[in-house]
Amino acid sequence: PASFWIRPGYAGIAYSDGDETEQRLAAILAGAADLSVFSKEVAAQWTDWASLYHLSGSRANLLRPFRERLEQAEVLEVGAGCGAITRYLGECGARVLALEGSPRRAAMARSRTRDLANVTVVADRFDQFVCDQRFDVVTLIGVLEYAAQFTEGVEPAVRMLERVRGLLKPGGKLIVAIENQLGLKYFAGAAEDHLNEPMVGIEGRYSEKGPRTFGRAALAGVLRQAGLTSLQFLAPFPDYKLPVSIVTERALSCAGFDAAAFAWQSARRDVQLPRHLAFAPELAWPEVAANGLTLDLANSFLVVAGTADEPFADPTVLAFHYSTNHRLAAYCKETRFCLEGDRVEVRYQPLGEGAAVESRRVRFCVPERANYVSGSPLSSELMAIVTRDGWRMEEVGGFLRRYLAIVEALASTPERSLRVTSLATPVPGEYFDAVPQNILIDPDGQWHLIDHEWDLTEPFPAGWLLYRALLLLIMSLTRLHQGKSDFAPTRAGFMLAALEAAGFAADEELLHQYGRLEIEVQAEIEGEENPDFTRWGPEEPLPGRELLHEVAADRERQIVALVEEAARKDREVAREKARA
């Protein structure tokens, strides 16, 4: 097995996810034949948060915007963990020195990269690490927040950053990824990531020697104090750990570019969101953006820092979007939104290597480029209905009829006309991706089909398209509000009532048929069955995360009832004593 470097007598740092978890992760990596970022063999072992975080190929999305600059670069990765980012750096062709304070984790990082000769792993503390080499790039990904635990002296974050600056070549760059102390999800009630308690960061209740994060201004301040005066802030969504989208600061002020869409459309994909929230993040993000606060309230920061003002990523790119989760490598892609003069162009790039997958049912469509369309997704109209108290199912039915009319218009040509008269009406296979999320309404009221990614090789029933539209809605919301219509509060109950309101008769067996069709297609795309789709059924409740004030009010009512019951019992006891 590949080995790592460790100096004699080094005992390591006290940082671990627990013996059982880390032994399991080590066994997974040791037994894997395919160690690549997109390894389905490794992905099949995701069973909990620890395994997802340490093994997911989506971790690499954080650094994909910089791939061109990482190729052949000399990179020091501080805090390599179990090697998820190390693996990507190695696959980029960088010459990597991965530093990890835990010997057990250093062994895992080397295990994950054991087939990469351009990666060296060292077990050592950063504050004790001695090295004559200087680097093009140093990374602190999920590390700076622990500065106080592993750096002596006052202002430990500044001291750590000063050490980093001393390890950079002239013109070198530091890449920092860290949670935002003032991230929107923490105001909504999510626990502080390192201390697992809500509001600790918001209220600044950090201990002197414990982990701590920073808001945007404070983070910029410590970087500048350390002499890193050239700063480029980016916002990864939903956060830096498993990013789907990365938005540049320039995008937030670009007229006609909807940067907020990356935030609200990814909110539900944050697997660490708690059940009880103070508000729905997907509804709050557009308001945050309208007030110019998107970067200040981003859940995480990705910062490129240095001493020279040379841009590290392509300055024409406004945002990056990654489709990598639950996909075969051949179907993974990057989408870049690029400023070309006074217009925005969308550019697509496949990320997987090798021949295309032979698929019986689906075709993968990746054009090189497309024009950016400014507008609102049709799905936002449906979201606006079901996130308003007192909504009625008739409104959902009306939306579905409007949606079908748009699909009919999209799919109709002088030679072919589509008219949906029943759930069995065949829809041309090239409109499989025509879900409301992919239909934009521009300021003139015109609709446009965007992000056309999948075709089916054969026509498919219109009912399946409606099923997909409703399922994707359910999966994008943290909460449906209380409506006035009576229906079973499950996924199937909602779908059946919505279809009936749109004028279509359906039953659970028909929904199961659509579910089986969806599973077959997703299995071809993913190489395995995705539980997000296989567990759609009647037993799955609708997203009903209670708001914190509702939970508090309910608890208050329970307390009042218990106090009244206790008082009643006391009176009964007193009467019994009086009679005795």
CORPE-V103692 format. One record per helix or strand. SS is the DSSP state (H for helix, E for strand). FROM is the first residue (numbers start at 1). TO is the last residue. If there is no record, write none. Layout:
ss=[SS,SS]
from=[FROM,FROM]
to=[TO,TO]
This chain:
ss=[E,H,H,H,H,H,E,H,E,H,E,H,E,H,H,E,H,E,E,E,H,E,E,H,H,E,H,E,E,H,E,E,E,E,E,H,H,E,E,E,H,H,E,E,E,E,H,E,E,H,H,H,E,E,E,H]
from=[5,19,40,49,57,67,74,84,95,103,119,126,135,144,156,168,184,191,198,214,216,230,245,250,260,277,281,300,317,329,333,343,362,369,376,379,393,413,416,426,429,436,439,447,454,460,462,479,490,491,508,531,541,544,547,548]
to=[6,31,43,55,64,70,78,91,100,112,123,128,141,150,167,180,187,191,198,214,225,237,248,253,269,277,290,306,323,331,340,350,364,371,377,386,411,413,416,427,431,438,441,449,456,461,476,479,490,501,526,534,541,544,547,579]
